[in-house]
């Protein structure tokens, strides 16, 4: 399984461990027991189908597949720079949408054919790619292609697709059952919340750190915010303070937030910018994992999607008059409907495909003149790291703000 699938499996495994330890407190014929039991069966099924691939290190084909994707992404990023002088150059090297093994294998095969053409590989060598970069690409392609574990991979992914629904149901049951018991409720939240900011330290080689003080310089923003009890899926108060400090210092007149969720951050931004308009977008309230019209781009955090009440925190508040709530899947949304924002907080789906699509469309919207903040720049979200590393390769000095999983970049085209 790839890195994203392993993260999802690990989430299910932690939730299953909690359930196993606490199942006796629920009636055997309850919904909680039904979904908790199904989750436990799922975890065992994944272990049976791919036991040699679920212990945190990718062996054989998985390691080669990750290396293949990384090499192809680096070539794609370099080709885009070359295309500044030759617009048609980048098309054969553009990474495919989605993470299907067959798609990346076909893409790299076509890429190797393009690199074999006279003068093409030399363009990359002139931009400091390793002298044997095409040979390494070919070797990884051969290793991945020589291992046929399609049946096992299909079984694993089918099992993983069933998990979000069980987890969403179990989450509601557990939270209601332990609503007045902080200890088990905290244990459940810890089991199901993967966004540990400490893991962001692992990303430093790819996305270097920058202190908040360096970003602010001589500016001394004054921020107003309540300290709230943490709710899974919201921006923790310490991270919200960092975001708001930059927001107030920049003082944009229009903001675009991707990923409203309950609206905690939306409300904070609106209350700290009393003259600004805050645009925020989230999936339609009718969205379900089983009925996804934009399934061509992979999503994550289905358990959060299932239990959200979009905009709950700012509804009925005075600041709501300056908040524009949009319901759409950003994979197909017309971003032109949000005016001319110059400040972007990107915290929607954290897959590589969505992070890339959302960021590039925001970049186009502001013409390269804007402040970008991304949440979950950490080792738990390799898709975010992969995309931000690509932007750095294009000369955009994206930095992770020290001590947080928030990444920052200010563009000036």
Residue pairs with C-beta under 8 A, 6 or more apart in sequence:
1 9
1 46
1 50
1 53
1 54
1 62
1 153
1 156
1 157
1 160
2 58
2 62
2 65
2 66
2 99
3 58
3 66
3 382
4 99
4 298
4 300
4 351
4 382
4 383
5 156
5 157
5 160
6 54
6 56
7 194
7 380
7 381
7 382
8 160
8 163
8 300
9 43
9 46
9 54
9 160
10 194
11 163
11 167
11 192
11 194
11 303
12 39
12 42
12 43
12 46
12 160
12 163
12 167
13 43
14 191
14 192
15 39
15 167
15 170
15 191
15 192
16 36
16 39
16 40
16 42
16 43
17 191
18 174
18 187
18 188
18 191
19 36
19 39
19 40
19 170
20 40
22 174
22 184
23 33
23 36
23 37
25 177
26 32
26 33
26 36
26 173
26 177
27 33
30 173
31 169
31 173
32 169
32 170
32 173
32 174
32 177
34 169
35 166
35 167
35 169
35 170
35 173
36 166
36 170
38 162
38 166
39 163
39 166
39 167
39 170
42 159
42 160
42 162
42 163
42 166
45 155
45 159
46 54
46 156
46 159
46 160
47 54
49 152
49 155
49 156
49 159
50 152
50 153
50 155
50 156
52 59
53 59
53 62
53 156
58 65
58 66
60 143
60 147
61 143
61 144
61 147
61 149
64 140
64 143
64 144
65 101
65 104
65 140
65 144
67 140
68 104
68 108
68 137
68 140
68 141
68 144
69 99
69 104
70 386
71 133
71 136
71 137
71 140
72 93
72 95
72 104
72 107
72 108
72 111
72 137
73 95
73 386
73 389
73 390
74 129
74 393
75 93
75 111
75 124
75 129
75 133
75 137
76 90
76 93
76 94
76 95
76 390
77 390
77 393
77 394
78 124
78 127
78 129
78 393
79 89
79 90
79 92
79 93
79 94
79 124
80 90
80 394
81 127
81 394
81 395
82 89
82 90
82 123
82 124
82 127
83 89
83 90
89 123
92 110
92 111
92 114
93 111
93 114
95 107
96 103
96 104
96 106
96 107
97 296
97 297
97 353
98 296
98 297
98 298
98 353
99 298
99 352
99 353
101 144
101 150
101 153
105 141
105 144
105 145
108 137
108 140
108 141
109 141
111 137
112 134
112 137
112 138
112 141
114 120
115 121
115 124
115 134
115 137
121 134
124 133
125 131
125 133
130 136
164 289
164 302
164 303
164 306
165 289
165 290
165 302
165 306
167 192
167 302
167 303
168 302
168 303
168 306
168 307
171 188
171 192
171 303
171 306
171 307
172 307
174 184
174 185
174 188
175 185
175 188
178 184
178 185
178 188
179 185
189 230
189 232
192 232
192 303
193 232
194 380
195 376
195 378
195 380
195 381
195 405
196 378
196 380
197 236
197 239
197 378
197 403
197 404
197 405
199 378
199 379
199 380
199 405
200 377
200 378
200 379
200 400
200 404
200 405
202 378
202 379
203 377
203 378
203 379
203 385
203 400
204 400
206 385
206 388
206 389
206 392
207 377
207 385
207 388
207 389
207 392
207 398
207 399
207 400
207 407
208 399
208 400
209 399
209 400
209 401
209 402
210 399
210 400
210 401
210 402
210 408
211 401
211 402
212 242
212 245
212 246
212 401
212 402
215 246
215 249
215 401
215 408
216 245
216 246
216 249
219 249
221 244
221 245
221 246
221 247
221 248
221 249
222 248
223 241
223 244
223 245
223 248
223 272
224 271
224 272
225 237
225 240
225 241
225 244
225 268
225 271
225 272
227 237
228 234
228 237
228 264
230 236
230 237
231 262
231 264
232 304
233 261
233 262
233 301
233 304
233 308
234 261
234 262
234 264
234 265
235 243
235 264
235 265
235 347
235 375
238 404
239 375
239 404
239 405
239 406
240 264
240 265
240 268
242 401
242 404
242 406
243 265
243 269
243 345
243 373
243 406
244 268
244 269
244 272
246 371
246 373
246 408
247 255
247 269
247 272
247 273
247 343
248 272
248 273
250 342
250 343
250 371
251 273
251 276
252 273
252 276
252 341
252 342
252 343
252 371
253 275
253 276
253 277
253 342
254 276
254 277
254 279
254 338
254 339
254 340
254 341
254 342
254 343
255 269
255 273
255 276
255 277
255 278
255 279
255 341
255 343
255 344
255 345
256 279
256 280
256 281
256 335
256 338
256 341
256 343
256 344
256 345
256 362
256 365
257 265
257 266
257 269
257 278
257 279
257 280
257 281
257 344
257 345
257 347
258 280
258 281
258 330
258 344
258 345
258 346
258 347
258 348
258 358
258 362
259 280
259 281
259 282
259 345
259 346
259 347
259 348
259 349
259 375
260 266
260 280
260 281
260 282
260 310
260 311
260 325
261 282
261 304
261 308
261 310
262 308
262 309
262 310
262 311
262 312
262 313
263 280
263 310
263 311
263 312
263 313
263 314
263 315
264 313
265 345
265 347
266 278
266 280
266 311
266 313
266 314
266 323
267 313
267 314
267 317
267 319
267 323
269 276
269 278
269 345
270 276
270 278
270 314
270 319
270 320
270 322
270 323
271 319
276 322
277 322
277 323
277 324
277 339
278 322
278 323
278 324
279 324
279 326
279 338
279 339
279 341
280 311
280 323
280 324
280 325
280 326
281 325
281 326
281 327
281 328
281 330
281 333
281 338
281 348
282 308
282 310
282 311
282 325
282 326
282 327
282 348
283 305
283 327
283 328
283 329
284 327
284 328
284 329
285 310
285 327
287 305
287 329
288 306
289 299
289 302
289 305
289 306
292 299
293 329
294 329
294 331
294 332
296 331
297 331
297 349
297 351
297 353
297 354
297 357
298 349
298 351
298 353
298 354
299 305
299 349
299 351
299 354
300 349
300 350
300 351
301 349
301 350
310 325
310 327
311 323
311 325
314 320
314 323
324 338
326 333
326 337
326 338
330 348
330 354
330 357
330 358
330 361
331 354
331 357
335 361
335 362
335 364
335 365
336 365
338 365
340 365
340 366
341 362
341 365
341 366
341 370
342 366
342 369
342 370
342 371
343 370
343 371
344 362
344 366
344 370
344 371
344 372
344 373
345 373
345 375
346 355
346 358
346 359
346 362
346 372
346 373
346 374
346 375
347 374
347 375
347 376
348 354
348 358
349 355
350 376
350 381
350 383
350 384
351 383
352 382
352 383
352 384
352 386
352 387
353 383
354 383
355 374
355 383
355 384
355 387
355 388
356 387
356 390
359 372
359 374
359 387
359 391
362 370
362 372
363 370
363 372
363 411
366 411
367 413
368 411
368 412
368 413
369 411
369 412
369 413
370 410
370 411
371 408
371 409
371 410
371 411
372 398
372 407
372 408
372 409
372 410
372 411
373 406
373 407
373 408
374 384
374 388
374 406
374 407
375 405
375 406
376 384
376 405
377 384
377 385
377 388
377 400
377 405
377 406
377 407
378 384
378 385
378 405
379 385
381 405
384 407
388 398
388 407
391 398
391 409
392 398
396 409
396 411
397 409
398 407
398 408
398 409
399 407
399 408
399 409
400 406
400 407
400 408
401 407
401 408
